[in-house]
Amino acid sequence: MMFNQHAGMGADWLVLTLILFAALLVAAVTLLINRPAADRRRTGPEQVLADRFAHGDIDAEEYQSKLRELRDQRP
């Protein structure tokens, strides 16, 4: 009869392990779905130019001039 008293402990650890695994799985999927926007952002030449303008590397006149050049080069 002593055997039956300890049989439940293994099942308790199994349930706890499965719950922990499920929580980690949910966290991993959530992190993959909610990646920062910088990871999903397109990095074409217009975006690079916009980033340089936003950081103050170029002024508005130079931004507009270069943007026109980029758009004129499109087929």
C-alpha positions as a printed NumPy array, in Angstrom:
array([[  0.   ,   0.   ,   0.   ],
       [  2.929,   2.38 ,   0.473],
       [  3.591,   2.202,  -3.252],
       [  0.256,   3.823,  -4.043],
       [  1.008,   6.813,  -1.824],
       [  4.061,   7.794,  -3.862],
       [  2.66 ,   7.042,  -7.303],
       [  1.071,  10.504,  -7.555],
       [  4.357,  12.415,  -7.199],
       [  5.572,  11.398, -10.655],
       [  2.319,  12.525, -12.207],
       [  2.559,  15.881, -10.394],
       [  5.999,  16.533, -11.878],
       [  4.777,  15.514, -15.314],
       [  1.853,  17.936, -15.172],
       [  4.085,  20.736, -13.885],
       [  6.608,  20.086, -16.664],
       [  3.892,  20.116, -19.334],
       [  2.452,  23.386, -18.016],
       [  5.916,  24.964, -17.987],
       [  6.603,  23.741, -21.531],
       [  3.263,  25.12 , -22.756],
       [  3.99 ,  28.498, -21.123],
       [  7.409,  28.667, -22.781],
       [  5.902,  27.752, -26.13 ],
       [  3.264,  30.483, -25.835],
       [  5.95 ,  33.025, -24.845],
       [  8.139,  32.082, -27.826],
       [  5.266,  32.37 , -30.304],
       [  4.204,  35.706, -28.799],
       [  7.737,  37.095, -29.094],
       [  7.999,  35.977, -32.718],
       [  4.674,  37.549, -33.638],
       [  5.32 ,  40.821, -31.813],
       [  8.804,  41.514, -33.121],
       [  9.841,  45.17 , -33.043],
       [  8.788,  47.135, -36.095],
       [ 12.44 ,  47.743, -37.011],
       [ 12.8  ,  44.059, -37.84 ],
       [  9.842,  44.118, -40.228],
       [ 10.56 ,  47.484, -41.831],
       [ 11.539,  47.577, -45.484],
       [ 15.01 ,  48.94 , -46.113],
       [ 14.86 ,  50.247, -49.652],
       [ 16.669,  53.388, -50.815],
       [ 13.692,  55.666, -50.055],
       [ 13.511,  54.322, -46.509],
       [ 17.258,  54.846, -46.015],
       [ 16.866,  58.406, -47.265],
       [ 13.897,  58.986, -44.938],
       [ 15.906,  57.625, -41.992],
       [ 18.812,  59.972, -42.785],
       [ 16.375,  62.9  , -42.905],
       [ 14.736,  61.833, -39.635],
       [ 18.127,  61.606, -37.911],
       [ 19.09 ,  65.072, -39.145],
       [ 21.882,  63.895, -41.433],
       [ 20.383,  65.814, -44.374],
       [ 18.091,  68.837, -44.586],
       [ 14.632,  69.039, -46.198],
       [ 15.917,  70.485, -49.467],
       [ 18.486,  67.715, -49.924],
       [ 15.872,  65.099, -48.942],
       [ 13.384,  66.326, -51.557],
       [ 16.094,  66.569, -54.218],
       [ 17.381,  63.05 , -53.635],
       [ 13.858,  61.651, -53.359],
       [ 13.031,  63.142, -56.782],
       [ 16.196,  61.585, -58.216],
       [ 15.286,  58.18 , -56.823],
       [ 11.749,  58.347, -58.175],
       [ 12.918,  59.558, -61.596],
       [ 15.234,  56.556, -61.895],
       [ 12.346,  54.087, -61.596],
       [ 11.342,  52.406, -64.846]])
